[in-house]
């Protein structure tokens, strides 16, 4: 395990940290520039825009991805039949390649032949340019949210399965049912799991790439940190600055995860 972590986690991180102090052009042209890349980072307007776009998608994932997963888990936890079926159905999008899902949504969003506009035309409504400058980021957020709802749904459902049934029996005797049972009993008992899921959603958003690259073709109005780093490191062959952006992404993800956990800090119920 230690060897695996060293090869696939620690080595890439420290290699990126090392390269961030160099100006590079290709694999062999490398010049030490100290903190110049970090100074450039602070004045990079495109990086600022990419950060805002990433934060916007992060907001959608935390609110809708985590929220929908929690609601589905509560609904499925309250039924006794077909739980395995619902687990499979809701988890299925997770096993599909992000690129394949992106191509599917490209077909959905196509202005002339897309499914969504065909439905609107059938209803006698005007077609919508789904990937316009104002709509593109929201259109990308839809498959991003849908892709991992099932993963968080399974995590929540597993957490709920660990809650002793005695708690629910006692709540039933007290007349606590429905929405009140969810807010007063279920959610407080799985609060630590909710924190983990929110942390995963935040850090996962930092890795968003294929949805933006395939659906929006890397347009500047949908640029996120993942696509911007790719362009600088691999398209422009500037590995030094690309590595600096990678370090920035790691630090930003850690800071946001810590802030989220601090905001969610409360007295947890143990069982």
N, C-alpha and C positions, 0 to 999 in steps of 0.2 A: 504493500500500500504506500509506504514511504517513497519507494522508487517511482511508483506511478505518479504520485503527487509532484515529485521533484522534476520528472521529465515533462509532464504535461501542464503543470501549473506554475511552479516556482521558476523553472528555467526560462520559459517564454516571458514571464513578467520581468525578471532581472535583465534578460537580453533586451527587452524593449526599453527598460530604464537606461541601460548602457547606451543604446543607439540614440536615445533622445538627446544626448549631449553632442551629437555629430550632425553635420550637414552632409547628406548623401545624395548621390545621383547614380542610381543603379547599384549593383552589388559591390563594386570595387572602388568607386570614387567616394572617399570618406574623409571628412575634415572635422577635427574637434572644434566646437564653437561654444562650449560651456553652456550657459543658460539662454543662449540666443533663441532657441526653439521655444522655450517657455515664455520669453518676452514676446515673441511673435504670437504665441497662443493668446495672450492677453489683449492683443489689438486686432485679432482676426474676426472681422464682421461675419464672415460665412460660418465660422465656428459658433459664434453667438446665435445665429439663426438656426443652425443645426441643433444646438442645445435646447432652444425654445421648442422646436418641433419634437425633439425627443421627450421633453417634459410634458408636452401636450398628449402625446401617445401614452406616456406613463400614467397620466391622469385617467385616460380612458381605460387602461388596463386595470388599474387599482380599483376604480369605481365599478366598472361593468364586468370585467373578467372575474375579479374576486367576488363581486356582489352576486352575479348570476350563478357562479359556482356554489356559493353559500345557499342561495335560495333553492337551487336544484337538489343540493344535498339534504336540506331540511325536508323537502317534499318527498324524496325517495326514502329517507329514514323513517318517515311516518307511514309507509306502506309495507305490508308483509309479503306481497307476491311480486314476482318479476324484478326483484332488486338486481339480480345478476344481469338481466336483459338491459335494464337502464344503465348499469355501469358500463356495459359494452358499447351501447349506443352513444352515450355522452363522451366516453373516452376515445372513441374511434378517430376523431379529427387529429388527436395528438400523434398518432402513428403515421399520418400522411405527411409527406414532405412539404415543407413550407413553400418551396418553389412550385410544386404541383397545385397547392391551394392558391397561390398567387396567379398562376395561369388560368385557373378556374374563374377567379374573380375578374380577370382581364376580360373574359368572355361575358361575365355578368354586366360589366360596366361599359362595354362597347356601345358607342352612341347610336350607330345605325342598326346593328344586329344583336345587341346585348339583350339578355333575358329581362332585366329590369325595365328597360325602355320599351320592350315589346309588351310587357304587362301594362305599362302606362298608356301606350298607344291603344291597346285593347279596351282600356277603360275610358278612352277618349280624352286623355290628359296629354299635356305637352311633354316631349322628351326632355331629359335632364342631362347636362354635360357633367357626369359624375366625377370626372378627373380634371375639372376646372381648377383654377388657382385657389378658389375659396373652398372647394369641396374635396380636393385630392387627399389632404391629410386625414380627413374624417373617413373617406372611402378606404384608405389604407388601414385605419384603425379597426374597421369591422372584421376583416379576416385575422388581424393580429389578435383581437379579443377572442374570436371564435376558436382559434387554433388551440389554445391552452385552457379553455374553460373546463374541459373534461378532466385534465390533470389535477386542477385544484378541486374539482368536484369529488374526485376519488380521495384526495387527502382529507377533505372535510368529512366525507362519509365514514372514512376509517376512524377519524377522531371521535365522531359521534357514536360509533359502535363501541367505543371503550367506556362510554358513560354508563355507570351502573343503572339498571332498570329501576332500582329502588327509588332513585331520585324522581323519575317520572311517575311512579306510583304515588309517591308522597305529594307531588304537584297536582296529580289528578284528584286526590282526596281534598286538597285545598281549593279546588275549583280553578286551577291554573291550566288553561288550554290554549291551543291555537297560537296566535301571534305573541301573546303574553308569555307563553311557555318558551317560545324561541328567544325572546329578548331577555327574560328574567332567569332562564335556566340554561338552555343549550349554548347560547353565545358566550356567556361568562365561563362555562365549563371548558370551552374549546378556545379560549382567548389566546393562549400560547400558540396554538396551531394557526390561528388567524394571523398572528404576528409573523410566523414563518412564511405563510402564503404571501402576505403583502411584501415581505422582503424578497421572496422569489420573483414576484411580479415586477418589483422595482428593478432588480438586477437583470431580469430577463429582458426588460425593455431596452436596456443599454446595448443588447445584442441584436436588436431589430435590424435586419438588412434586406433579406430576399423580398419581403413584401413591398418595400419601397423601390428596390432596384428593378423588379419585374413589372409591377403594376404601374409605377410612375416613371419608369425609365430613368431614374436618377435626376429628376428635375430639381432645380434649386429651391423651388417653393415647397418641396417635400423632403429636402435634405435632412437626414438625421446623422447622429454621430457615427454610426456604423458605416454608412455610405460615404461620408466625408473622409473618414479614416482610410477607407478602401481606395478612394480616388487619389489621395495624397501619397499613400504608401505604394500602391501597385500601378495605378494609371500614370501618375507623375514620377514614379520611381524615387520618391523622396522618403526613404525609409526612416530617416531621422525624425522628420516632422510627423510622419505617420505614427511612429512609436510614441512621440510626445502626446499626440491625441489619444492614443491607447491608454497611456498612464492617466491622462485627464479623465477618461471614461471610468477607469477603475476607481479613482479617488472620488469622483462625483457619485458613482453608484454606492460606495461605502458610506459616504456622508449622508446621502438621502435615506439609505436603509437605517442608519443610526437615528436620524431625525424621526423617521416613521415609528421606530420602536420606542423612542422616548415619548412621542405623542400618545402612543397606545399604552404606555405604562400605567398600570392600575392594579388594584388588589385582585388577584386571581383566586378562583375557587379550586381547591384541591379535592381529590377523591381517591 
